[in-house]
């Protein structure tokens, strides 16, 4: 792959703004498990190798199992994920694939049955952040170290 721009160097204010969103995400009540499932699944959908590599490593550090990581892209086919995690993953897919219809009423209602509005808002912000990072990394061809 050809070397592309480094946004952190060329547009440090923009990069700092993205880091500000990450600092916010570090303070919210969304569980580490939910955060990492969101980050890995969105990165899989977006084809972001850099982020998949980073977040699978982070998930392992937080106690995630290899089996669940391997089966994450087929989460609907397994009982390894609990009901909350399945709703989080459905939200992640629908928010990430927004051009395919966006967040459905059905999925939103399932989320409302399990989480309060603040938690749902925070989940969405985690999804917004990782989708932004995925787009930066894919567009700039950021390489796995």
Residue pairs with C-beta under 8 A, 6 or more apart in sequence:
1 141
1 143
2 141
3 141
4 139
4 140
4 141
5 140
6 140
7 14
7 15
7 136
7 140
8 15
18 129
18 132
18 133
18 136
21 125
21 128
21 129
21 132
22 129
24 125
25 35
25 122
25 125
25 126
25 129
28 122
28 125
28 126
29 118
29 119
29 122
30 119
30 122
30 123
30 126
32 62
33 59
33 62
33 64
33 85
34 84
34 85
34 88
34 123
34 126
35 126
36 55
36 58
36 59
36 62
36 64
37 59
37 72
37 81
37 85
37 88
37 89
37 92
38 88
38 89
38 92
38 123
38 126
38 127
38 130
39 51
39 55
39 58
39 126
39 130
40 52
40 55
40 56
40 59
40 69
40 72
41 72
41 73
41 75
41 89
41 92
41 93
41 96
42 92
42 95
42 96
42 127
42 130
42 131
42 134
43 51
43 52
43 55
43 130
43 134
44 52
44 72
44 73
45 93
45 96
45 97
46 96
46 131
46 134
46 135
46 138
47 138
48 133
48 134
48 137
48 138
49 144
50 137
50 142
50 143
50 144
51 130
51 133
51 134
51 137
53 144
55 130
56 69
59 69
60 66
60 69
67 80
68 80
68 81
71 77
71 78
71 80
72 89
75 81
75 85
75 86
75 89
76 86
81 89
83 114
84 114
84 115
87 107
87 110
87 111
87 114
87 115
88 123
90 107
90 110
91 103
91 107
91 108
91 111
91 120
91 123
91 124
91 127
92 127
94 100
94 101
94 102
94 103
94 104
94 107
95 102
95 103
95 124
95 127
95 128
95 131
96 127
96 131
108 120
111 120
111 123
112 120
115 123
136 142
